């Protein structure tokens, strides 16, 4: 027959073992540290919807779209990410006991269900020719007309848009329009570019609805190196259309 003392020790040992097992089990939980961004621009996507095994993960995103999921059971879990304008992403992630995995999730932009204005804004960031346009605009030298301005101010032609620029004169007849810079000498027309190619006029026949942006440099002091040339002192007008890839 067991003594009362022995029974007490046995019960205490069992309770201690149970506590150890529960603690050890808690320590074996896994964690996921992730970040969600645009696959091409690297922009953090803080509005994404995150699902874990088909249910809302309840994650909080930082300004850089970072999140942490804790107390995950070891094994395989499915991570689903949804965001309007992007292709849905589903990824299986396998965890060992106590493991913390760091993962970057990249979403591919499709533009589906997004307004045209949002798609165009992103194109301005991604397409190389628009990236260069934005880079030069950020320098603050020269005058730039963006697609948003063309739409908001209701310009109906290239001539309408250029007439609003201080230091640019536009004269149109029945056949063509001629632009000159106020700083240029008489008989010294500006150099024109359309989608990076030098042309003979400023594209007055180009529908204003097809224009993504216009760069205007009114003299040699404004013209950037990529547009420098023998007639740079007469000014440069560069037009970028939406159609060219």
C-alpha positions in Angstrom: 0.0 0.0 0.0 1.3 3.4 -0.9 1.9 5.9 1.9 0.1 9.3 1.9 3.5 11.0 1.5 4.3 9.0 -1.7 0.9 9.8 -3.1 1.5 13.5 -2.5 4.8 13.4 -4.3 3.3 11.5 -7.2 0.5 14.1 -7.6 2.9 17.0 -7.4 5.2 15.4 -10.0 2.2 14.8 -12.3 1.1 18.4 -12.0 4.7 19.7 -12.6 5.0 17.4 -15.7 1.6 18.7 -17.0 2.8 22.3 -16.6 6.1 21.5 -18.4 4.2 19.9 -21.2 1.9 22.9 -21.6 4.8 25.3 -21.5 6.8 23.3 -23.9 3.8 23.1 -26.3 3.5 26.9 -26.2 7.1 27.3 -27.0 6.7 25.1 -30.1 4.3 27.5 -31.8 5.6 29.0 -35.1 5.5 32.6 -36.5 5.4 34.3 -39.8 6.9 37.8 -40.4 6.0 39.1 -43.8 5.9 42.1 -46.1 3.5 42.7 -49.1 4.6 44.9 -52.0 4.1 45.6 -55.7 6.3 43.2 -57.7 7.5 45.9 -60.1 7.6 49.1 -58.2 8.3 47.8 -54.7 5.6 50.0 -53.3 4.2 48.7 -50.0 0.6 47.5 -50.3 -0.9 48.3 -46.9 -4.5 47.8 -48.1 -4.1 44.2 -49.0 -6.4 41.6 -47.4 -4.6 38.8 -45.7 -6.1 35.3 -45.1 -4.7 32.4 -43.2 -6.1 29.0 -44.1 -9.1 30.7 -45.7 -9.9 32.9 -42.7 -9.1 36.6 -42.1 -5.6 36.6 -40.4 -6.4 39.8 -38.3 -2.9 41.1 -39.0 -1.9 44.8 -38.5 0.2 46.3 -41.2 3.0 48.8 -40.7 3.6 51.7 -43.1 5.9 49.4 -45.1 3.1 46.7 -45.2 5.0 44.5 -42.7 3.0 42.1 -40.5 3.5 39.3 -38.0 1.4 36.2 -37.4 2.2 34.4 -34.2 1.1 31.2 -32.3 0.8 29.2 -35.5 0.6 25.4 -35.3 3.6 23.6 -36.8 2.8 22.2 -40.3 1.6 23.6 -43.6 -0.5 26.8 -43.7 -2.0 28.6 -46.8 -1.5 32.3 -47.0 -3.9 34.1 -49.4 -3.5 37.8 -50.3 -6.1 39.8 -52.2 -6.1 43.4 -53.4 -8.2 45.1 -56.1 -6.0 45.8 -59.2 -3.6 42.9 -58.4 -3.6 39.2 -59.3 -4.6 37.1 -56.2 -1.7 35.3 -54.5 -1.9 32.0 -52.7 1.2 30.5 -51.1 1.7 27.4 -48.9 4.2 27.9 -46.1 5.4 25.0 -44.0 6.6 25.6 -40.4 8.6 23.4 -38.1 7.9 23.6 -34.3 9.1 26.9 -32.9 10.2 28.2 -36.3 9.9 31.8 -37.4 9.8 32.4 -41.2 10.4 35.7 -42.9 8.8 36.1 -46.3 8.2 38.8 -48.9 5.0 38.5 -50.9 5.0 40.2 -54.3 1.7 41.0 -56.0 1.5 41.5 -59.8 -0.5 44.5 -61.0 -3.3 43.9 -63.5 -5.4 47.1 -63.1 -8.6 45.0 -63.0 -11.5 46.9 -61.4 -9.4 50.0 -61.0 -10.4 53.4 -62.4 -8.4 54.5 -65.5 -6.9 57.4 -63.5 -5.3 54.9 -61.0 -3.9 52.7 -63.8 -2.4 55.7 -65.6 -0.9 57.0 -62.4 0.9 53.7 -61.9 2.0 53.6 -65.6 3.7 56.9 -65.1 5.8 55.3 -62.3 6.6 52.1 -64.2 7.1 52.6 -67.9 10.7 53.7 -68.5 9.9 56.7 -70.7 7.4 58.1 -68.1 9.9 57.4 -65.3 12.4 59.7 -67.0 9.7 62.3 -67.5 9.0 62.2 -63.8 12.7 62.3 -63.0 13.2 65.5 -65.0 10.0 67.0 -63.6 11.2 66.5 -60.1 14.3 68.7 -60.9 12.0 71.7 -61.2 13.7 73.1 -64.3 11.5 73.7 -67.3 7.8 73.6 -67.5 5.8 70.3 -67.5 2.2 69.6 -68.4 0.9 66.3 -67.0 -2.1 64.2 -68.1 -4.0 65.2 -65.0 -3.5 68.9 -65.9 -4.7 68.2 -69.5 -7.8 66.6 -68.2 -8.6 69.0 -65.3 -8.1 72.1 -67.4 -10.0 70.8 -70.4 -7.4 71.4 -73.1 -8.7 70.5 -76.5 -5.5 70.6 -78.6 -1.7 70.8 -78.2 -1.9 74.4 -79.1 -4.3 75.1 -76.2 -1.9 73.4 -73.8 1.2 75.2 -75.0 -0.5 78.6 -75.0 -0.8 78.5 -71.2 3.0 78.3 -70.7 4.7 81.6 -69.9 7.4 82.4 -72.5 5.9 80.3 -75.3 4.1 81.8 -78.3 1.8 79.7 -80.4 0.4 80.9 -83.8 -1.9 78.6 -85.8 -3.2 79.0 -89.3 -5.4 76.7 -91.4 -2.6 74.3 -92.0 -0.2 74.2 -89.1 0.7 75.8 -85.8 4.1 77.4 -85.1 5.5 77.8 -81.7 8.4 80.0 -80.6 10.1 80.8 -77.4 10.1 84.4 -76.1 13.8 84.2 -75.3 14.8 82.8 -78.8 16.0 85.0 -81.6 13.8 85.6 -84.6 13.8 82.6 -87.0 15.1 80.2 -84.3 12.3 77.5 -83.7 12.5 75.1 -80.9 13.5 71.4 -81.4 10.5 69.0 -81.1 10.4 65.5 -79.9 7.6 63.0 -79.8 8.2 59.8 -77.8 11.9 60.5 -77.8 12.2 60.9 -81.6 13.0 64.3 -83.1 10.2 65.6 -85.4 9.6 68.7 -87.5 6.6 70.1 -85.5 5.2 69.9 -82.0 2.6 67.3 -83.0 -0.4 69.6 -83.4 -2.2 66.7 -85.2 -1.7 64.4 -82.1 -5.0 64.1 -80.3 -4.6 65.7 -76.9 -6.4 62.7 -75.4 -3.4 60.6 -76.4 -0.8 62.7 -74.6 0.6 61.6 -71.3 2.9 64.5 -70.7 4.7 67.5 -72.3 8.1 69.0 -71.4 8.9 72.6 -72.3 12.3 74.1 -72.1 12.4 77.7 -73.0 16.2 78.3 -73.5 19.6 76.7 -73.2 19.7 77.3 -69.4 16.7 74.9 -69.0 17.5 72.2 -71.5 18.7 68.9 -69.9 21.7 67.1 -71.3 19.6 64.4 -73.1 18.0 67.2 -75.2 21.1 69.3 -75.7 22.1 70.1 -79.3 23.0 72.9 -81.7 19.6 74.5 -81.5 19.1 74.0 -77.8 19.2 77.7 -77.3 16.0 78.0 -79.2 14.2 75.8 -76.7 12.8 72.2 -76.7 9.3 70.8 -76.7 9.0 67.0 -75.9 5.7 65.2 -76.1 5.0 61.8 -74.6 2.0 59.8 -75.8 0.2 57.0 -74.0 0.3 54.5 -76.9 4.1 53.9 -77.3 5.3 50.9 -75.2 
